[in-house]
Amino acid sequence: MLILGIETSCDDTAVALVEDGWKIRAGARSSQEKMHAQYGGIVPEVACRVHLETLLPLLDKVRKEAGVELRDIDAIAATNQPGLVGSLYVGLSAAKALAWSLGKPLIAVDHIEAHIYAVHMAEKDLSYPHVSVVVSGGHTDIFISTGPTEHKLITRTLDDAAGECFDKVAALLGIGYPGGPAIQMTSLGGDRDAVPFPRGEGGPDGLQLSFSGLKTAVLNDLRKRGFVFEAEKNSGRMISARAPATPVPKSETRTLSVRLPLADIAASFQEAAVDILIRATLAATRKSRCKSVVLAGGVAANKRLREKMAAACKSQKNTRFAAAPLNLCTDNAEMVAGLGFHKLLSGQTASMDVDVLPNKDEKRLVAEKA
Amino acid sequence: MTKLLLQSPNPQATIQIGRILGTCLPRGSFVALDGILGAGKTQLVKGIACGLDEGGWAGLRSPTFTLMLSYHGGRCVLHHVDFYRLNEAPELPGEILEAMNSERDITVVEWASIWREVWPDRYIHVSIEVEDDDKRRVTIEDPFSICPEIPKALEEFTVQPAET
């Protein structure tokens, strides 16, 4: 069974052809990172337009690479939640048009479920149930997964998503966007223990996740080094550290008017963020008695996080640790096509009036409350 | 009341200030919120959410990535918007503009001054400044007397009484 996957939930346009849920025939991704970097973040209207311009040429490229015709495709899967409204519409509408004109089933895929599924594409012997840690710019959620589309939320960030925290700290340090790769690169050679950034509280069951305290701690550290902050209105980066007009006391080993120990700060910050994630992951593993942990989403590409979480899992009852392969961490269509296959098998196809659900989580929260 | 100066000794107090605002803000209020990264903007909104619906809202998270998150469970709908990523965008997404001008819902926008031009005519402006690690100075301006109860309700945090 050959499934076409389309992913446009945020700023990446991606198309892929995947056979039987795991065999990648062809896949392509066009990142808008560079375009949005100048804004220090994603600009929704720009993202929409670029999706529109990129999607069809990308589809053509992937189809040619796989050496198939459109009629060879068995079903079309597209992300319909969660994400940016306009961006989601571009991908879902294209999928609907293709499904309708080809007379093939349409499958609506949940972006988060697809991220978790990406790990299964690489490790086929991975069995359910397992703890799933989804960390990205918009999400920091931990689930207990009992099937490809069955995930029970165990905990999630109380405030900022992990990836968002990386982005914002990178902005504070002035080292660029996106923050994940920027922090990882800057942290090379830095001392992880240089600044004892707080890890916050895990709460009574260790499941509490929060990143805003860490972000504030970085801000406070920079302020102590004498940096002042100013929001720059309508400029590329909204916030920037500026060396103070008066010299820094000599007691500071590295004076900041000369240089900020960026590597140390980045490494210390990264270590704290990683520790916060690991604490909650291990707590979820203990609570659920799951024997494996799955790490997915853009932040799962962070080398230190993979390394340290693997070791932490191993030392906790030899828990199996599986992270999404690096090429399937960031948003991609392979995972959408892969999960689409399973949804097709279990009859979870969508009708033509299926809509996008940009922030379905919030709707779900409300539903639970009522 | 046009201007009120408050002191928040810690993040819990910032939430409390928000909670009090949440209990007295009338429907249709638009709150423009400013303050640098880590100042506690989201904490304040968390408080506003609690003020609208005591006990609920533990799920309020940063809207930076999704631009707007809406919460429907309370006394009225709360739209939590973040302009952080919207810098220099060609235009404001329609649903955000709609929320900001709603007569029924309360809308709070973080990093509001990035895009001053799109504010509705009547607004409350709250800005949070960092004094030290925990301490924050919160300035509330209500030039259109949208919520006259504010000075009395926030008396315990006031360092400088309201100017009129």
Boltz contact constraints between the chains, C-beta under 6 A:
constraints:
  - contact:
      token1: [A, 39]
      token2: [B, 87]
      max_distance: 6.0
  - contact:
      token1: [A, 39]
      token2: [B, 88]
      max_distance: 6.0
  - contact:
      token1: [A, 41]
      token2: [B, 85]
      max_distance: 6.0
  - contact:
      token1: [A, 42]
      token2: [B, 85]
      max_distance: 6.0
  - contact:
      token1: [A, 43]
      token2: [B, 89]
      max_distance: 6.0
  - contact:
      token1: [A, 44]
      token2: [B, 93]
      max_distance: 6.0
  - contact:
      token1: [A, 45]
      token2: [B, 89]
      max_distance: 6.0
  - contact:
      token1: [A, 45]
      token2: [B, 90]
      max_distance: 6.0
  - contact:
      token1: [A, 137]
      token2: [B, 65]
      max_distance: 6.0
  - contact:
      token1: [A, 138]
      token2: [B, 65]
      max_distance: 6.0
  - contact:
      token1: [A, 159]
      token2: [B, 42]
      max_distance: 6.0
  - contact:
      token1: [A, 159]
      token2: [B, 61]
      max_distance: 6.0
  - contact:
      token1: [A, 159]
      token2: [B, 62]
      max_distance: 6.0
  - contact:
      token1: [A, 160]
      token2: [B, 62]
      max_distance: 6.0
  - contact:
      token1: [A, 164]
      token2: [B, 64]
      max_distance: 6.0
  - contact:
      token1: [A, 164]
      token2: [B, 65]
      max_distance: 6.0
  - contact:
      token1: [A, 168]
      token2: [B, 37]
      max_distance: 6.0
  - contact:
      token1: [A, 172]
      token2: [B, 37]
      max_distance: 6.0
  - contact:
      token1: [A, 215]
      token2: [B, 38]
      max_distance: 6.0
  - contact:
      token1: [A, 216]
      token2: [B, 38]
      max_distance: 6.0
  - contact:
      token1: [A, 219]
      token2: [B, 38]
      max_distance: 6.0
  - contact:
      token1: [A, 220]
      token2: [B, 133]
      max_distance: 6.0
  - contact:
      token1: [A, 229]
      token2: [B, 36]
      max_distance: 6.0
  - contact:
      token1: [A, 231]
      token2: [B, 36]
      max_distance: 6.0
  - contact:
      token1: [A, 238]
      token2: [B, 87]
      max_distance: 6.0
  - contact:
      token1: [A, 239]
      token2: [B, 36]
      max_distance: 6.0
  - contact:
      token1: [A, 239]
      token2: [B, 37]
      max_distance: 6.0
  - contact:
      token1: [A, 359]
      token2: [B, 66]
      max_distance: 6.0
  - contact:
      token1: [A, 359]
      token2: [B, 69]
      max_distance: 6.0
  - contact:
      token1: [A, 362]
      token2: [B, 69]
      max_distance: 6.0
  - contact:
      token1: [A, 365]
      token2: [B, 59]
      max_distance: 6.0
  - contact:
      token1: [A, 366]
      token2: [B, 72]
      max_distance: 6.0
  - contact:
      token1: [A, 366]
      token2: [B, 73]
      max_distance: 6.0
  - contact:
      token1: [A, 369]
      token2: [B, 56]
      max_distance: 6.0
  - contact:
      token1: [A, 369]
      token2: [B, 73]
      max_distance: 6.0
